[in-house]
Amino acid sequence: MNPSIEAMHHQHQEWREEHAAWVDDIDIWQQELHQAEAVLFKLERAMPDEAKVLDAHQEVIAAHEARLRAHEERLANYLADQPGKQRLPAALLEDHREQQTHHQRVRKEHQAFHRSHLEAMAEIRRIARLLQQADSE
C-alpha cells in the first residue's frame, strides 16, 4: 500500500524538522569546538608557566631542606660543645621557631600546589579517555 500524498507531506515536514534540529546541533557543536580550541590554546600557553611554578616549588623545598640541615647541625654542634645541657639558648630556640614557621608555610604551599595539580591532571586524564573512546569508535 502506497502512502498518501498527505502522509508523504507530513513525513517530509518531520524530516525538515529533524534536519533543522541537526543543523542546530551542528551550530552548538561548532561553538563548543571553538570554545574548546580556545581553552586548549590557553592550556598550551599555561603549561610552560606551570612547569616554571613546579620548578620554583622544587627549589623552595630544596632550600627548606638545606635550612633544616643547617638548623640540625647548629643544634648538634651546641649539644656536642655543651654535653649534658638540658636547656637550649634563646638563639637556638628562636632558630627552631623560625624553622617551624617556615616549614608550615612551605607545607601550605605544597598542599595548595598538590590540590591544584591533582585537579588539573584528573581533568586532563578524563579528556584523554574521552579522546581515546572517540578514536576507538
C-alpha positions as CSV (number, residue, x, y, z in Angstrom):
1,M,0.0,0.0,0.0
2,N,1.5,3.3,-1.0
3,P,1.4,6.3,1.3
4,S,-1.0,9.1,0.6
5,I,0.2,12.4,-0.6
6,E,-0.8,13.9,2.7
7,A,1.2,11.3,4.6
8,M,4.2,12.0,2.4
9,H,3.9,15.7,3.0
10,H,3.6,15.0,6.7
11,Q,6.7,12.8,6.6
12,H,8.6,15.5,4.7
13,Q,7.7,18.0,7.4
14,E,9.0,15.7,10.1
15,W,12.2,15.3,8.1
16,R,12.6,19.1,7.7
17,E,12.1,19.5,11.5
18,E,14.6,16.8,12.2
19,H,17.0,18.3,9.7
20,A,16.6,21.7,11.4
21,A,17.4,20.1,14.8
22,W,20.5,18.6,13.2
23,V,21.6,22.0,11.9
24,D,21.0,23.4,15.4
25,D,23.1,20.6,16.9
26,I,25.9,21.3,14.4
27,D,25.8,25.1,15.3
28,I,26.1,24.3,19.0
29,W,28.8,21.7,18.5
30,Q,30.8,24.2,16.4
31,Q,30.5,26.8,19.1
32,E,31.6,24.3,21.7
33,L,34.5,23.2,19.5
34,H,35.7,26.8,19.1
35,Q,35.4,27.2,22.9
36,A,37.4,24.0,23.4
37,E,40.1,25.3,20.9
38,A,40.4,28.5,22.9
39,V,40.7,26.5,26.2
40,L,43.4,24.3,24.6
41,F,45.2,27.3,23.3
42,K,45.3,28.8,26.8
43,L,46.2,25.4,28.3
44,E,49.1,25.0,25.8
45,R,50.3,28.5,26.8
46,A,49.9,27.8,30.5
47,M,51.9,24.5,30.5
48,P,55.4,26.2,30.4
49,D,54.3,28.6,33.2
50,E,53.1,25.6,35.3
51,A,56.4,23.9,34.7
52,K,58.2,27.0,36.0
53,V,56.0,27.1,39.0
54,L,56.7,23.4,39.7
55,D,60.5,24.1,39.3
56,A,60.3,27.0,41.7
57,H,58.4,24.9,44.2
58,Q,61.0,22.2,43.9
59,E,63.7,24.9,44.7
60,V,61.7,26.1,47.7
61,I,61.6,22.5,49.0
62,A,65.3,22.0,48.4
63,A,66.1,25.3,50.2
64,H,63.9,24.3,53.1
65,E,65.7,21.0,53.3
66,A,69.1,22.9,53.4
67,R,67.7,25.2,56.1
68,L,66.6,22.3,58.2
69,R,70.0,20.5,57.8
70,A,71.8,23.7,58.9
71,H,69.5,24.1,61.9
72,E,70.1,20.5,62.9
73,E,73.8,21.0,62.5
74,R,73.7,24.1,64.8
75,L,71.8,22.0,67.4
76,A,74.2,19.1,67.1
77,N,77.2,21.4,67.5
78,Y,75.7,23.0,70.6
79,L,75.0,19.6,72.1
80,A,78.5,18.4,71.3
81,D,80.0,21.6,72.9
82,Q,77.7,21.5,75.9
83,P,77.3,17.9,76.9
84,G,74.6,17.3,79.5
85,K,72.9,20.6,78.9
86,Q,69.1,20.3,79.0
87,R,68.2,23.9,78.3
88,L,68.9,25.4,74.9
89,P,70.0,29.0,74.4
90,A,67.4,31.5,73.3
91,A,69.1,31.9,69.9
92,L,68.6,28.1,69.1
93,L,65.0,28.2,70.3
94,E,64.3,31.2,68.1
95,D,66.0,29.5,65.2
96,H,63.8,26.5,65.8
97,R,60.6,28.7,65.8
98,E,61.7,30.2,62.6
99,Q,62.2,26.8,61.1
100,Q,58.8,25.7,62.3
101,T,57.1,28.8,60.8
102,H,59.0,28.3,57.5
103,H,58.0,24.6,57.4
104,Q,54.4,25.4,58.0
105,R,54.4,28.0,55.1
106,V,56.1,25.5,52.7
107,R,53.6,22.8,53.8
108,K,50.7,25.1,52.9
109,E,52.2,26.0,49.6
110,H,52.8,22.3,48.8
111,Q,49.3,21.3,49.8
112,A,47.8,24.0,47.6
113,F,50.0,23.0,44.7
114,H,49.2,19.4,45.3
115,R,45.4,20.0,45.2
116,S,45.7,22.2,42.1
117,H,47.9,19.7,40.3
118,L,45.6,16.7,41.2
119,E,42.5,18.6,39.9
120,A,44.2,19.6,36.6
121,M,45.7,16.2,36.0
122,A,42.3,14.4,36.7
123,E,40.6,16.7,34.2
124,I,43.3,16.1,31.6
125,R,43.1,12.3,32.1
126,R,39.3,12.5,31.8
127,I,39.6,14.4,28.5
128,A,42.3,11.9,27.2
129,R,39.9,9.0,28.0
130,L,37.2,10.7,26.0
131,L,39.5,11.2,23.1
132,Q,40.6,7.5,23.2
133,Q,37.0,6.4,23.3
134,A,36.2,8.7,20.3
135,D,39.2,7.2,18.4
136,S,38.1,3.7,19.1
137,E,34.6,4.3,17.8
